């Protein structure tokens, strides 16, 4: 799992490491299919891959690949398992850190 920043509410400039981590996370979400998956999980909560296939109209292998990339980045986590069925949902903390990191007001206006 890759953390975006040590603290989500930092006001000091990014270190080179912070910038590298943030750039990696932005690359992860810079794919239309991944953005659609993130949106579906944010809207509906944890889902099975087959649910996402039906909802998004993407192939099972495409969904599996993008869920794996999102999981490797720490943005999607397994929330439940029943036999061969696995539900995955957003790691809200990881998504919140990313939003705060790119928001110049730190979520406060």
LUMTORVO-702531 format. One record per residue: residue in one letter; x, y, z of N, C-alpha, C, O in turn. Coordinates in nm, 2 decimals. Example, Ala and Ser with C-alpha at 12.3 -4.5 7.8 and 13.67 -1.06 7.14 Angstrom:
BEGIN
+-----+--------+--------+--------+--------+---------+--------+--------+--------+--------+--------+--------+--------+
: res :  neast : nnorth :    nup : caeast : canorth :   caup :  ceast : cnorth :    cup :  oeast : onorth :    oup :
+-----+--------+--------+--------+--------+---------+--------+--------+--------+--------+--------+--------+--------+
:   A :   1.32 :  -0.57 :   0.78 :   1.23 :   -0.45 :   0.78 :   1.32 :  -0.33 :   0.78 :   1.42 :  -0.33 :   0.85 :
:   S :   1.28 :  -0.22 :   0.71 :   1.37 :   -0.11 :   0.71 :   1.29 :   0.00 :   0.79 :   1.34 :   0.11 :   0.80 :
+-----+--------+--------+--------+--------+---------+--------+--------+--------+--------+--------+--------+--------+
//
This chain:
BEGIN
+-----+--------+--------+--------+--------+---------+--------+--------+--------+--------+--------+--------+--------+
: res :  neast : nnorth :    nup : caeast : canorth :   caup :  ceast : cnorth :    cup :  oeast : onorth :    oup :
+-----+--------+--------+--------+--------+---------+--------+--------+--------+--------+--------+--------+--------+
:   X :   0.09 :  -0.12 :   0.00 :   0.00 :    0.00 :   0.00 :   0.09 :   0.12 :   0.00 :   0.19 :   0.13 :   0.07 :
:   X :   0.05 :   0.22 :  -0.08 :   0.13 :    0.35 :  -0.09 :   0.05 :   0.46 :  -0.02 :  -0.06 :   0.49 :  -0.06 :
:   X :   0.11 :   0.52 :   0.08 :   0.05 :    0.64 :   0.14 :   0.08 :   0.76 :   0.06 :   0.19 :   0.78 :   0.01 :
:   X :  -0.02 :   0.85 :   0.05 :   0.00 :    0.97 :  -0.03 :   0.09 :   1.06 :   0.04 :   0.19 :   1.11 :  -0.01 :
:   X :   0.06 :   1.10 :   0.17 :   0.14 :    1.19 :   0.25 :   0.14 :   1.13 :   0.39 :   0.05 :   1.06 :   0.43 :
:   X :   0.24 :   1.17 :   0.47 :   0.24 :    1.13 :   0.61 :   0.12 :   1.18 :   0.68 :   0.07 :   1.11 :   0.77 :
:   X :   0.08 :   1.30 :   0.66 :  -0.04 :    1.36 :   0.72 :  -0.13 :   1.42 :   0.62 :  -0.08 :   1.50 :   0.53 :
:   X :  -0.26 :   1.40 :   0.62 :  -0.34 :    1.45 :   0.51 :  -0.36 :   1.60 :   0.52 :  -0.42 :   1.66 :   0.43 :
:   X :  -0.32 :   1.67 :   0.63 :  -0.35 :    1.81 :   0.65 :  -0.22 :   1.89 :   0.66 :  -0.22 :   2.00 :   0.72 :
:   X :  -0.12 :   1.85 :   0.59 :   0.01 :    1.92 :   0.59 :  -0.01 :   2.05 :   0.52 :  -0.07 :   2.06 :   0.41 :
:   X :   0.06 :   2.15 :   0.57 :   0.06 :    2.28 :   0.50 :   0.19 :   2.32 :   0.44 :   0.21 :   2.40 :   0.36 :
:   X :   0.30 :   2.25 :   0.48 :   0.43 :    2.28 :   0.43 :   0.45 :   2.22 :   0.29 :   0.37 :   2.13 :   0.25 :
:   X :   0.55 :   2.26 :   0.22 :   0.57 :    2.21 :   0.08 :   0.59 :   2.06 :   0.08 :   0.64 :   2.00 :   0.18 :
:   X :   0.56 :   2.00 :  -0.03 :   0.58 :    1.86 :  -0.05 :   0.73 :   1.83 :  -0.06 :   0.81 :   1.91 :  -0.11 :
:   X :   0.77 :   1.72 :   0.00 :   0.91 :    1.67 :  -0.02 :   0.91 :   1.60 :  -0.16 :   0.80 :   1.58 :  -0.22 :
:   X :   1.03 :   1.57 :  -0.20 :   1.04 :    1.49 :  -0.33 :   0.96 :   1.36 :  -0.32 :   0.90 :   1.32 :  -0.42 :
:   X :   0.97 :   1.30 :  -0.21 :   0.90 :    1.17 :  -0.19 :   0.75 :   1.19 :  -0.19 :   0.68 :   1.11 :  -0.25 :
:   X :   0.70 :   1.29 :  -0.12 :   0.56 :    1.32 :  -0.12 :   0.51 :   1.34 :  -0.26 :   0.41 :   1.29 :  -0.30 :
:   X :   0.59 :   1.42 :  -0.34 :   0.55 :    1.45 :  -0.48 :   0.55 :   1.32 :  -0.56 :   0.46 :   1.31 :  -0.64 :
:   X :   0.64 :   1.24 :  -0.54 :   0.65 :    1.11 :  -0.62 :   0.53 :   1.02 :  -0.58 :   0.46 :   0.96 :  -0.67 :
:   X :   0.49 :   1.01 :  -0.46 :   0.38 :    0.93 :  -0.41 :   0.25 :   0.99 :  -0.47 :   0.16 :   0.92 :  -0.52 :
:   X :   0.23 :   1.12 :  -0.46 :   0.11 :    1.18 :  -0.51 :   0.10 :   1.17 :  -0.67 :  -0.01 :   1.14 :  -0.72 :
:   X :   0.21 :   1.18 :  -0.74 :   0.21 :    1.16 :  -0.88 :   0.17 :   1.02 :  -0.92 :   0.10 :   1.00 :  -1.01 :
:   X :   0.22 :   0.92 :  -0.84 :   0.18 :    0.78 :  -0.86 :   0.03 :   0.76 :  -0.85 :  -0.03 :   0.70 :  -0.93 :
:   X :  -0.03 :   0.82 :  -0.74 :  -0.17 :    0.80 :  -0.71 :  -0.25 :   0.87 :  -0.82 :  -0.35 :   0.82 :  -0.87 :
:   X :  -0.21 :   0.99 :  -0.87 :  -0.28 :    1.06 :  -0.98 :  -0.27 :   0.98 :  -1.11 :  -0.37 :   0.97 :  -1.18 :
:   X :  -0.16 :   0.91 :  -1.13 :  -0.15 :    0.82 :  -1.25 :  -0.24 :   0.71 :  -1.24 :  -0.31 :   0.66 :  -1.34 :
:   X :  -0.26 :   0.65 :  -1.12 :  -0.35 :    0.54 :  -1.10 :  -0.49 :   0.58 :  -1.13 :  -0.56 :   0.50 :  -1.20 :
:   X :  -0.54 :   0.69 :  -1.09 :  -0.67 :    0.73 :  -1.12 :  -0.69 :   0.80 :  -1.25 :  -0.81 :   0.83 :  -1.29 :
:   X :  -0.59 :   0.82 :  -1.33 :  -0.60 :    0.89 :  -1.45 :  -0.64 :   0.80 :  -1.57 :  -0.60 :   0.82 :  -1.68 :
:   X :  -0.71 :   0.70 :  -1.54 :  -0.76 :    0.60 :  -1.64 :  -0.92 :   0.61 :  -1.63 :  -0.97 :   0.60 :  -1.53 :
:   X :  -0.98 :   0.63 :  -1.75 :  -1.13 :    0.64 :  -1.75 :  -1.20 :   0.52 :  -1.68 :  -1.30 :   0.54 :  -1.61 :
:   X :  -1.15 :   0.40 :  -1.71 :  -1.22 :    0.28 :  -1.65 :  -1.20 :   0.28 :  -1.49 :  -1.29 :   0.25 :  -1.42 :
:   X :  -1.08 :   0.32 :  -1.45 :  -1.06 :    0.33 :  -1.30 :  -1.15 :   0.44 :  -1.24 :  -1.20 :   0.42 :  -1.13 :
:   X :  -1.16 :   0.55 :  -1.30 :  -1.25 :    0.65 :  -1.25 :  -1.39 :   0.61 :  -1.25 :  -1.46 :   0.64 :  -1.15 :
:   X :  -1.44 :   0.53 :  -1.35 :  -1.57 :    0.48 :  -1.34 :  -1.59 :   0.38 :  -1.23 :  -1.69 :   0.38 :  -1.17 :
:   X :  -1.49 :   0.29 :  -1.21 :  -1.50 :    0.20 :  -1.10 :  -1.50 :   0.27 :  -0.96 :  -1.58 :   0.24 :  -0.88 :
:   X :  -1.42 :   0.37 :  -0.94 :  -1.42 :    0.45 :  -0.82 :  -1.55 :   0.51 :  -0.80 :  -1.61 :   0.51 :  -0.69 :
:   X :  -1.61 :   0.57 :  -0.91 :  -1.74 :    0.64 :  -0.90 :  -1.85 :   0.53 :  -0.86 :  -1.93 :   0.56 :  -0.78 :
:   X :  -1.84 :   0.42 :  -0.92 :  -1.94 :    0.31 :  -0.89 :  -1.93 :   0.27 :  -0.75 :  -2.04 :   0.25 :  -0.68 :
:   X :  -1.81 :   0.25 :  -0.70 :  -1.79 :    0.21 :  -0.56 :  -1.83 :   0.32 :  -0.46 :  -1.88 :   0.29 :  -0.35 :
:   X :  -1.81 :   0.44 :  -0.50 :  -1.84 :    0.55 :  -0.41 :  -2.00 :   0.57 :  -0.40 :  -2.05 :   0.60 :  -0.30 :
:   X :  -2.06 :   0.54 :  -0.52 :  -2.21 :    0.56 :  -0.53 :  -2.28 :   0.44 :  -0.46 :  -2.38 :   0.46 :  -0.39 :
:   X :  -2.24 :   0.32 :  -0.49 :  -2.31 :    0.20 :  -0.45 :  -2.25 :   0.13 :  -0.33 :  -2.32 :   0.04 :  -0.27 :
:   X :  -2.13 :   0.16 :  -0.29 :  -2.07 :    0.09 :  -0.19 :  -2.00 :  -0.04 :  -0.24 :  -1.99 :  -0.05 :  -0.36 :
:   X :  -1.95 :  -0.12 :  -0.15 :  -1.88 :   -0.24 :  -0.20 :  -1.96 :  -0.33 :  -0.30 :  -2.08 :  -0.34 :  -0.28 :
:   X :  -1.89 :  -0.38 :  -0.40 :  -1.95 :   -0.46 :  -0.50 :  -1.86 :  -0.57 :  -0.54 :  -1.74 :  -0.57 :  -0.52 :
:   X :  -1.92 :  -0.67 :  -0.60 :  -1.84 :   -0.78 :  -0.66 :  -1.80 :  -0.74 :  -0.80 :  -1.86 :  -0.65 :  -0.86 :
:   X :  -1.69 :  -0.80 :  -0.85 :  -1.65 :   -0.77 :  -0.99 :  -1.76 :  -0.79 :  -1.09 :  -1.77 :  -0.71 :  -1.18 :
:   X :  -1.84 :  -0.90 :  -1.07 :  -1.95 :   -0.92 :  -1.17 :  -2.05 :  -0.81 :  -1.17 :  -2.11 :  -0.78 :  -1.27 :
:   X :  -2.07 :  -0.75 :  -1.05 :  -2.17 :   -0.63 :  -1.04 :  -2.11 :  -0.52 :  -1.12 :  -2.19 :  -0.45 :  -1.19 :
:   X :  -1.98 :  -0.50 :  -1.11 :  -1.92 :   -0.39 :  -1.19 :  -1.92 :  -0.41 :  -1.34 :  -1.94 :  -0.32 :  -1.42 :
:   X :  -1.90 :  -0.54 :  -1.38 :  -1.91 :   -0.58 :  -1.52 :  -2.05 :  -0.54 :  -1.57 :  -2.06 :  -0.48 :  -1.68 :
:   X :  -2.15 :  -0.58 :  -1.50 :  -2.29 :   -0.55 :  -1.55 :  -2.32 :  -0.40 :  -1.55 :  -2.38 :  -0.35 :  -1.64 :
:   X :  -2.27 :  -0.33 :  -1.44 :  -2.30 :   -0.19 :  -1.43 :  -2.22 :  -0.10 :  -1.53 :  -2.28 :  -0.01 :  -1.59 :
:   X :  -2.10 :  -0.14 :  -1.56 :  -2.01 :   -0.05 :  -1.64 :  -2.00 :  -0.10 :  -1.78 :  -1.95 :  -0.03 :  -1.87 :
:   X :  -2.04 :  -0.22 :  -1.81 :  -2.03 :   -0.27 :  -1.94 :  -1.89 :  -0.30 :  -1.99 :  -1.86 :  -0.30 :  -2.11 :
:   X :  -1.80 :  -0.33 :  -1.90 :  -1.66 :   -0.36 :  -1.93 :  -1.65 :  -0.51 :  -1.91 :  -1.73 :  -0.58 :  -1.83 :
:   X :  -1.55 :  -0.57 :  -1.97 :  -1.52 :   -0.72 :  -1.96 :  -1.48 :  -0.75 :  -1.81 :  -1.42 :  -0.67 :  -1.74 :
:   X :  -1.49 :  -0.88 :  -1.78 :  -1.45 :   -0.93 :  -1.65 :  -1.30 :  -0.91 :  -1.63 :  -1.25 :  -0.87 :  -1.52 :
:   X :  -1.22 :  -0.94 :  -1.74 :  -1.08 :   -0.92 :  -1.73 :  -1.04 :  -0.78 :  -1.71 :  -0.94 :  -0.75 :  -1.64 :
:   X :  -1.11 :  -0.69 :  -1.78 :  -1.08 :   -0.54 :  -1.76 :  -1.11 :  -0.50 :  -1.62 :  -1.02 :  -0.43 :  -1.56 :
:   X :  -1.22 :  -0.54 :  -1.57 :  -1.26 :   -0.50 :  -1.43 :  -1.15 :  -0.56 :  -1.33 :  -1.11 :  -0.49 :  -1.24 :
:   X :  -1.12 :  -0.68 :  -1.35 :  -1.02 :   -0.75 :  -1.26 :  -0.89 :  -0.68 :  -1.26 :  -0.83 :  -0.66 :  -1.16 :
:   X :  -0.84 :  -0.64 :  -1.38 :  -0.71 :   -0.57 :  -1.39 :  -0.72 :  -0.44 :  -1.32 :  -0.63 :  -0.41 :  -1.24 :
:   X :  -0.82 :  -0.36 :  -1.35 :  -0.83 :   -0.23 :  -1.29 :  -0.85 :  -0.23 :  -1.13 :  -0.80 :  -0.15 :  -1.06 :
:   X :  -0.93 :  -0.33 :  -1.09 :  -0.94 :   -0.35 :  -0.94 :  -0.81 :  -0.38 :  -0.88 :  -0.78 :  -0.34 :  -0.77 :
:   X :  -0.73 :  -0.46 :  -0.95 :  -0.60 :   -0.50 :  -0.90 :  -0.50 :  -0.38 :  -0.89 :  -0.43 :  -0.36 :  -0.79 :
:   X :  -0.51 :  -0.29 :  -0.99 :  -0.42 :   -0.17 :  -0.99 :  -0.47 :  -0.08 :  -0.88 :  -0.38 :  -0.02 :  -0.80 :
:   X :  -0.60 :  -0.06 :  -0.86 :  -0.65 :    0.02 :  -0.75 :  -0.62 :  -0.04 :  -0.61 :  -0.59 :   0.04 :  -0.52 :
:   X :  -0.62 :  -0.17 :  -0.60 :  -0.59 :   -0.23 :  -0.47 :  -0.44 :  -0.22 :  -0.44 :  -0.40 :  -0.19 :  -0.33 :
:   X :  -0.36 :  -0.23 :  -0.54 :  -0.21 :   -0.22 :  -0.52 :  -0.18 :  -0.08 :  -0.48 :  -0.08 :  -0.05 :  -0.40 :
:   X :  -0.26 :   0.02 :  -0.52 :  -0.24 :    0.16 :  -0.48 :  -0.30 :   0.19 :  -0.35 :  -0.29 :   0.30 :  -0.30 :
:   X :  -0.37 :   0.10 :  -0.29 :  -0.43 :    0.11 :  -0.16 :  -0.57 :   0.19 :  -0.17 :  -0.62 :   0.23 :  -0.06 :
:   X :  -0.63 :   0.20 :  -0.28 :  -0.75 :    0.28 :  -0.29 :  -0.88 :   0.19 :  -0.29 :  -0.98 :   0.23 :  -0.25 :
:   X :  -0.86 :   0.06 :  -0.31 :  -0.97 :   -0.04 :  -0.31 :  -0.93 :  -0.15 :  -0.22 :  -0.81 :  -0.20 :  -0.22 :
:   X :  -1.02 :  -0.19 :  -0.13 :  -0.99 :   -0.30 :  -0.04 :  -1.10 :  -0.41 :  -0.04 :  -1.21 :  -0.38 :  -0.08 :
:   X :  -1.06 :  -0.53 :   0.00 :  -1.16 :   -0.64 :   0.01 :  -1.24 :  -0.61 :   0.13 :  -1.19 :  -0.59 :   0.24 :
:   X :  -1.38 :  -0.61 :   0.12 :  -1.46 :   -0.58 :   0.23 :  -1.54 :  -0.71 :   0.28 :  -1.58 :  -0.71 :   0.39 :
:   X :  -1.55 :  -0.81 :   0.19 :  -1.63 :   -0.93 :   0.23 :  -1.59 :  -1.04 :   0.13 :  -1.56 :  -1.01 :   0.01 :
:   X :  -1.60 :  -1.16 :   0.18 :  -1.57 :   -1.28 :   0.09 :  -1.67 :  -1.39 :   0.13 :  -1.68 :  -1.42 :   0.25 :
:   X :  -1.73 :  -1.45 :   0.03 :  -1.82 :   -1.56 :   0.05 :  -1.79 :  -1.66 :  -0.06 :  -1.84 :  -1.65 :  -0.17 :
:   X :  -1.72 :  -1.77 :  -0.02 :  -1.68 :   -1.86 :  -0.12 :  -1.59 :  -1.80 :  -0.22 :  -1.48 :  -1.74 :  -0.19 :
:   X :  -1.63 :  -1.80 :  -0.35 :  -1.55 :   -1.74 :  -0.46 :  -1.58 :  -1.60 :  -0.48 :  -1.52 :  -1.53 :  -0.56 :
:   X :  -1.69 :  -1.55 :  -0.42 :  -1.73 :   -1.41 :  -0.44 :  -1.66 :  -1.32 :  -0.35 :  -1.65 :  -1.34 :  -0.22 :
:   X :  -1.61 :  -1.21 :  -0.40 :  -1.53 :   -1.11 :  -0.32 :  -1.60 :  -0.97 :  -0.35 :  -1.61 :  -0.93 :  -0.46 :
:   X :  -1.63 :  -0.90 :  -0.24 :  -1.68 :   -0.77 :  -0.25 :  -1.56 :  -0.67 :  -0.23 :  -1.48 :  -0.70 :  -0.13 :
:   X :  -1.55 :  -0.57 :  -0.31 :  -1.45 :   -0.47 :  -0.29 :  -1.51 :  -0.33 :  -0.28 :  -1.61 :  -0.30 :  -0.34 :
:   X :  -1.45 :  -0.25 :  -0.19 :  -1.50 :   -0.12 :  -0.17 :  -1.38 :  -0.02 :  -0.17 :  -1.26 :  -0.06 :  -0.17 :
:   X :  -1.41 :   0.11 :  -0.17 :  -1.31 :    0.21 :  -0.16 :  -1.25 :   0.22 :  -0.02 :  -1.32 :   0.20 :   0.08 :
:   X :  -1.12 :   0.24 :  -0.01 :  -1.06 :    0.28 :   0.11 :  -1.08 :   0.43 :   0.13 :  -1.00 :   0.51 :   0.07 :
:   X :  -1.18 :   0.47 :   0.20 :  -1.22 :    0.61 :   0.21 :  -1.10 :   0.70 :   0.26 :  -1.09 :   0.81 :   0.21 :
:   X :  -1.02 :   0.65 :   0.35 :  -0.91 :    0.73 :   0.40 :  -0.81 :   0.76 :   0.29 :  -0.76 :   0.87 :   0.28 :
:   X :  -0.78 :   0.66 :   0.21 :  -0.69 :    0.68 :   0.10 :  -0.74 :   0.78 :   0.00 :  -0.67 :   0.87 :  -0.05 :
:   X :  -0.87 :   0.77 :  -0.03 :  -0.93 :    0.87 :  -0.13 :  -0.93 :   1.01 :  -0.07 :  -0.90 :   1.10 :  -0.14 :
:   X :  -0.96 :   1.01 :   0.06 :  -0.96 :    1.15 :   0.13 :  -0.83 :   1.21 :   0.13 :  -0.81 :   1.33 :   0.11 :
:   X :  -0.72 :   1.13 :   0.16 :  -0.58 :    1.19 :   0.16 :  -0.55 :   1.24 :   0.02 :  -0.49 :   1.34 :   0.01 :
:   X :  -0.59 :   1.17 :  -0.08 :  -0.56 :    1.21 :  -0.22 :  -0.63 :   1.34 :  -0.25 :  -0.57 :   1.44 :  -0.30 :
:   X :  -0.76 :   1.35 :  -0.21 :  -0.84 :    1.48 :  -0.24 :  -0.78 :   1.59 :  -0.16 :  -0.76 :   1.70 :  -0.22 :
:   X :  -0.74 :   1.57 :  -0.03 :  -0.69 :    1.68 :   0.05 :  -0.55 :   1.72 :  -0.01 :  -0.52 :   1.84 :  -0.01 :
:   X :  -0.47 :   1.63 :  -0.06 :  -0.34 :    1.66 :  -0.11 :  -0.34 :   1.74 :  -0.23 :  -0.25 :   1.83 :  -0.25 :
:   X :  -0.45 :   1.73 :  -0.31 :  -0.45 :    1.81 :  -0.44 :  -0.54 :   1.93 :  -0.42 :  -0.55 :   2.02 :  -0.51 :
:   X :  -0.61 :   1.95 :  -0.30 :  -0.69 :    2.06 :  -0.27 :  -0.61 :   2.17 :  -0.20 :  -0.56 :   2.15 :  -0.09 :
:   X :  -0.59 :   2.28 :  -0.26 :  -0.50 :    2.39 :  -0.20 :  -0.56 :   2.44 :  -0.07 :  -0.49 :   2.50 :   0.01 :
:   X :  -0.69 :   2.42 :  -0.05 :  -0.75 :    2.47 :   0.08 :  -0.76 :   2.36 :   0.18 :  -0.82 :   2.39 :   0.29 :
:   X :  -0.71 :   2.24 :   0.15 :  -0.72 :    2.13 :   0.25 :  -0.86 :   2.10 :   0.29 :  -0.88 :   2.06 :   0.41 :
:   X :  -0.95 :   2.11 :   0.20 :  -1.09 :    2.08 :   0.24 :  -1.17 :   2.19 :   0.31 :  -1.28 :   2.17 :   0.34 :
:   X :  -1.10 :   2.30 :   0.34 :  -1.16 :    2.41 :   0.41 :  -1.17 :   2.53 :   0.32 :  -1.07 :   2.56 :   0.25 :
:   X :  -1.28 :   2.59 :   0.32 :  -1.30 :    2.71 :   0.23 :  -1.36 :   2.82 :   0.32 :  -1.38 :   2.93 :   0.27 :
+-----+--------+--------+--------+--------+---------+--------+--------+--------+--------+--------+--------+--------+
//
